[in-house]
Amino acid sequence: MTHVTWSADKTPVELEADYVVVGTGAGGALAAVTLARAGFKVAMVEAGPWRDPEDYPSTVYGSLRDLSDEWMTGVTSGRAMWPVVQGRVVGGSTVINSAIVVRTPGDVFADWERDHGFGGEALAKRLWTHQDRIEGELSVEETTVGVYGNSNRLAQAGAEALGIHDHAMTRNVSGCAGSGQCLQGCKGRKKQSTNLVYIPEVLERGGTLVSSAPVAKVTIQKGRAVGVTGRFLHPRTKRKGGRYSVRAKRAVLLGASATHTAPILQRSGYRHPALGGFFRAHPGTAVFGVYDDLVDMNTGATQGWASTYYRTRDGFKMETLALPLELTASRLPGVGLELLERLTAYRHLAMWVHAIRAETVGRVKAAPFGRFNVNYTLNKADLERVRRGIHTVARTHFAAGAKEVLPGVYGLPKSITADQLDLILEGPLDPRAYIGVLSHLFGGAVMGVDPRSSVCDPKGRVRGVENLAVVDASIIPTTLGVNPQHTIMALACSVAEDLIES
């Protein structure tokens, strides 16, 4: 095992491998392990630090500090500033997500084929085959009633009362203990994130991990990618370490995420009219239900129930999500004594969310100091989806027995009872009125057959540069309407296989 990371010694570090993979999340890790299994030496370069599960923080503050991208301070520019949720640690967002695994829906491949010239049944069969294998390797299992907790049970009961069909929540966990710590990293090693499953395998096969090492740019010589360069950065103090360069004998694969891959290409001098474009997401908002009985939403699986019933009909999916007290405080209405009073009811709250399959398209570009800028403003049609989603989630709370809901919408009452439910449908169509986040990010370096509108070809290879490919959600040209981890992993395997064969 070779692991190189920040040190006070600023002597330049030079390494070489057959393949260099930037990023160790869902895309980077699966590309790296695919290449390593084929017998190649792989160097993985990760902006974040290595963290053993035993050292994961127990608080949200610690998670933002140690596991998140720039303390989760990335926000959209545009009409409203919505936070952009991502991890920055070895394992990427697989460390801090809720481990939800959903196979790529068949209609997605039809969309890709119709609008972007690739996809169809052949790609569907290929990705589903990869997903079959990945599910075994990650110990994917259904969330059992035994680890549901009251919040998930209530959501299921409310959905059943309304005739909303749910789907079995499957997650890459092995014997979930229901400790409600997914967002802070699973200290019990139950969540099978890439840093526990795939990164160690790459290292055992002779690979190298370079951590706390944000990539500044890809080195491109005579139209060919030959490596990456950057400078080590202390994960807490942000003190700069020595410079490093990692040379690739065969190819460079970018898996730095939908917010960082396009900026890396921009800083590398790569130019394409579609670079940074076609940025998409699943924007989401939350609704608190207030119950007479104790809920204790942080007991049980962080996210143990979901439904895609409205995915194609109204363009959103529903999920439970448990927030710790300190994050809940930031989402509740009121200040001072009013906020404190609401916090006394914390154990009686259940928070459920919806995420829309947005049609809004934005753009991501490089910003100073290695950061990114996302320009993204929800259009009217998407804001109507947000409004319908909040209404449906609130209706489900009332069907489960909530006495009131807290919609979190400026211009509406802070608290709404069942007889006021339809007020939500009259909410403002202004993104500034909603407390939302951008998760499930796509685009920036999309695939397609048209060289004018796609940065990458249908095999994930960057146009105009030899031996350079993208293996993260940047290449996905549409939203999915489901959690994207499984799709990203399968696509990364396919891109890596195609590189090996070529």
N, C-alpha and C positions, 0 to 999 in steps of 0.2 A: 504493500500500500504506500502510495506517495501522496502526501498532502502538503501543499505549500500555501501559506497564508501570510497575513500582515506581520511584520516584525519591525523593531526599531532600527534594525540594520537596513540602510537604504541602498545596499548593493543591488544593481539591476539583476533580475532573474530572467534567464533565457531557457526555454523548454522546447521540446519538439515531440510531435506525435503524428500518427497517420491521419487522424481526424481531430479537429478541435470543435467542441460543442459548447456554445455559450448558453448558460442557463441550466439549472438542474431541476426544474419543475416538471410538470406533466409532459411537455414536449421534449425538452432537453434530455431528461433522464431516460425516456423511452428510446430516443434516437441513440443515445450513448450506449445503452445496454444492447441494442440491436447490433451496433457496429462491433462492440466488444465480443459478443457471442459469435460473430463471424471471424474472429481471430485478429482483429486490428487493435492497435494501441490507441487509446482515446484519452484526450485531455479535456476535462470539464472545467469551464471557467465560470465562476459564480460571483455575482456582486455582493451577496450576503455572506454571513459567517456560518460556520458549522456550529450546530447546537445539538447536544445529546438530549433526548427527551427528559432525562432526569433534571436537566438544567433549564427546561422551559419555564417561563414565568407563570405565576399563579394569578396574576392580575392583568387587567386590560392595559394598564399603564406599561407593565413589563412587556406585554405582547407588542404594543406599538413601538416600544424602544428596541426590542431585540429581534422581532420576527417580521416586521412590516416595512414596506417601502417608504422611507423618509417619514416615519411616524404617521403614515397614512394622511399626509398633508397634501397629496395630489388631489386637485379639484378641477372640474371643468371650467373653462372660460366660455362666455356666452351670456345668455340672459340670466342664468342661475348657476351658482357654484355647487355642484353635486360632488361629494367625495368619490374618488376612484379607489376601489379596494383591491390590494395586491400584497403578496408576501415578498420578503427580501431576505432569504435565508437558504441554506442548502436544503433543497426539497421544494423551494418556491412556495406557491400558494397551496400545495398539497399538505403543507404543515398546518396551515391555519384555516383551511376550509372545513366543511362539515362532512367531508368524505363521501358525498353523494355521487353515485354512479348510475348514469342513464345511457343506455345504448342509443346510438344515433338514429333518430326516426327516419323511416323510409322516405317520407316526403321531402326531406332535406336533400337527398341525392337527386330527386327529380327537379327540385328548384335549381340546384347547381348545374344540372345538365341543360335545363331550359335557358337559364340566364347567363351562364358563364362557360358553357361548352365542355364541361367535364362532369363526371359523376356517373349517374345511371346505375343499372343493376350490377355491372362489373365491379365498380368501386364499392358499392354497398356490400357485396359479398366479401370483398377483400377486407374492408374495415371490420365487418362483423366477425370475421374469422380471427382477426387480431383481438377483438374485444372478448371473444370466447376465452382465448388464452390468458389475456390480462386479468380477467375476472378470477381465474384460478390462482394466478400469481399474487394477486392482492387480497385473497381471501374474502372476496365480495360476498356479502350475506344480507338477507332481509333483516330489517330492524324488527326485533321481536317485541311483543307486548310487555315482556318482562323488563325491558329497559325504556319503555315509552315515557313514563312519567305522566303527571296529570295534564300538562299542556297538550301533548300529542294525543292523549286519550280524548280530551275534550274536542280537539279539532276533528278527529275521526267521527266522533258522535255527532257533531254539528253538521258535518258533510253528509253523513248518512241520513240525517233528518231532512235534509234538503234534496236528497237524491243526487248529490254530487259524487261522482265516482272518483275514487282515489286510485293510485297505483302503489304497488308494494315498494316501500322505500328501501332501496338497496345501497349499501355503503361498503367501501373498502376498509372494513374493520374486522378484527379477529377477537370475538368475545367481548363486544362493547360492554363496559361496566356502567354506562349511563351516568357518568360523572359530570356531564354538562360543561366540559372544558375544551371542546373542539376549537374554539376561536383562539385559545391561548396555546394550542399545541397539546397533544395527548401525552401527558407525563407517564401514563401507564402503558405506553407502546401498543395500545389497541388499534389506533388508526394506522393503516399500512401506507404511510406516505412514502414518497420516492426515496427520501434519505434513509429509510429503514430497509427498503426492499431492493431497489435498483442501483443506487449509488454504491453501496458496499460490493455488489456483484461486479460492477465495472472495475472497482479498485482491486478486487481479488483476481480479476483477469488481466492485471498489469496496467490498469489505467491510472491516471493522475487527476487529482482534484486541486484546483487553484481557487481558494475562497477569499472573501473580503476583497474581491478584485473586479470592480466594475470595468467593463470593456469600454475603452474610449473609441476605438474604431477597428474596422477590419483592414488589414494591410492588403492592398490590391496592387499588383505589379503586372503590367502589360496585359490588363484585362483578365487577370487570374487572381483569385483569393489565395493568399499564402500564409495567413495567420491572423492573430489579433494582438493588439497592444493595449496597455492601460497602466494604471498605477494602483497599488494596494491602498486601501482606505480602512482605518480602524473603525469597527462597526459602531462604537459608542461615542468616542471622542471626535471622530471624523478627521483625525490626524492622518496626513498622507504618509505613506510608506514609500518604498522604492518602486521604480518602474519595472514592468515585466513585459515580455513578449513570448508568445507561444506560436511556434511555427507549425503549419499543417503540411504534411507531405502530400495528402490526397485532397482534402476538402475542409471547408469551414461550414458549420451548421449553426444558424442563429435560432435560439429558443429563449430569448430574453424577455418575452411577453409582448402583448399587443401594444403596450405603451413604450417599450424600450427598443424593440427590434428596428422599427422604422427610423427612430432617431439615431441609432448606431449607424445605419446605412447612410443617413444624411451626413453625419460627422465624418464618414469614410470617403465622402466625395462622390457617392453614387447619386445619379440623377435619373429620375423617371417621373412623368407627370402624375402617375397614380401613387407615388410613394407618399405614405402618410394618409392617403385617402381611404374612403370606404370604411372608416372607423365606425363600428357599431357596438351595441351593448344591450344588456337586459336591465334597464333601470327598474328599481324596486322601491316600494314604500311599505310602511308597517302600520298596523292597527293594533292598539292595546284593547283587550277585553278585560273588564273588571268584574270579578265573580265574588259571590258571598262566601263560598268555601275557599279554603286554601288551595292554591295552585302550585306554588313553588316551582316556577318554570325552569329553574336551573338544576332541578333534579330530574334525571332522565337524559335521553339523547338530545343533544343540542338541536338537531333537526331530525325528527323521526317520522314525520308524516308529510305527504305532499300529494298534489293532484294536478294532472295535466288535462282535466276535463274541459277547461276553457282554452286550451292551447291553440287549437285551430279555429274554434268558434268565436272567441273574443280576444284572442291574442295575449293571454297571460297564463301563468301557472301560479299555484298557491303552495305555500310551505309554512310549517312552523319554524320558529327561530327563537331560541332562548338567549336573552341578554343578561349579563351580570348587572348588579346594582349600579355601578358607576356609569355604564353606558346607558342604562335605563334613565338615569337622572338627566342625561343630555337630550333625551327624546321626549320627556314628559312636558306638558304645557305648564306655564306659570313660573314664577320666580319667588324667592324669599320664603315666607311662611307658607304660601300656597304650594310651592314645590315640595317643601318638607312634608306637608300634610299628604300630598299625593304619594311621596316615597314611603310613608308609613303603611301604605296599602300594597307595597311591592310584592308581598307573598300572595296577594290575591289577583295579580296580573298575569295574563297570558298574551304573548306577542306573536302574532302571525303576520306573514308578509305575502306579497305577491310581486312577481317580476314580469314585466311585459316584454313581448317579442317585438321590440320597437322597430319601426321603419325609418326613424331618424338616422341620418348619416352625418358623421363629423369628420374631423381631421386631427391627426396627432403629428407633432413635430418636435424637433430637438429644442431644448431650452438651455440657458447657461448652467454651468456646474453639473453637467451630466443629467439634468432633470428633463422632464417632458412637459409639453403643453397639449391639452386636449380641448379643441373647440367643438362644443356639442350643445345644442339647444333643442329640447324636445319640441316637435311640431304639434299642431292642433290634434291630429288624429291620435298621436301617442298620448297626449294629455287626456283625451277622452278615454283611452284604454286604462290609464292610471286611475281615473275617476271610477270607471266601472269595476276595476279590480278592488279598490278600497271599499266600494259598496258591497261587493260579494264577500270579501273577508269579514266586514262588519256584520253582514247578514248571517254568516256562519257562526260568528261569536254568539249572536242572539239565539240562534238555533241550539247552541250548546249550553245556554243558560246564563249568559252574561247579563248583568243588570244595566250596564252602560258600556260604551266604547269611547276611546279617545282617538279620533281620526287623524290628528296631527296635521290639519289643513288650515292655513291662514284664511280667514273669512268665514269659517264655519264655527259653530259652538265648540268649545274645548271638549265638552262631554256631550254625547248623543245617546238618547234612549231609543228603544225599539220603534216607538211611534214617530220618531224624527228621522228614521233611517234614510228616507229619500232626499233629505237635504243634501246628502253627499253628492247626488247626481246633479245638483245645482252648484257644485263647487267651482272655483275659478279655473280657467284654462290658461294659467300662468305658472310656469315651472317654479317660480320663486315662492309660490304658496305652499309647496310640498317639501317635506323632509324626506329626501330620498338619497339613494346611493347608486353608483354605477358598478355593477359586478358583471361577470361573464363578458369579457371584452373580446372583440373580434376586429380583424382588419388592420390596415396600415401597409401591408405588403401582400395583397391578395393574389390568389391563383386564378388563372383563366386562360382561355385560348387566344384572346385578343391581346396582342402585344401592346396596344395603345392604352388599355384600361387595366392591365394586370401586371404587377411587378414580377410575379413568379409564373412559370409555366405550370401545367397541370401536375407536374411531378415535384413541385415545390422549389425548383431551381431558379435562382435570381437571373432575370434576363440580362444579357450583355456581359455577365461576369462568369467565367468558368470556375467550377469547383466551389460554388457558394450556393447554399440552400437555406430555407427557412422551415422550422419544425414546430412552431408554436401557433397560437390562435391568430397571429397576424395574417396567415394565408387563408383563413376561412372567410369567404366573401359575403356570408349572410349570417343572420342570427339563427339560432337553433330552436329556441323555445323550451330548451331543457338545459340542465347543467352540462357544461362543455368538456369537463375533464376527460371523459371516456373517448370523446371524438378526437380531442387533441392528441391523446396517447396513441390512438390507432393511426391517425394521419402521420405522426412522427415515425412510427414503425415503417409505414409504407414509403415515406420519403427516404429514410435511411436505407431500406432495401433496394430502392431504385438506384441510389448512389453506388451501392456495392456492385450491383449488376452492370452498371455503366463504367 
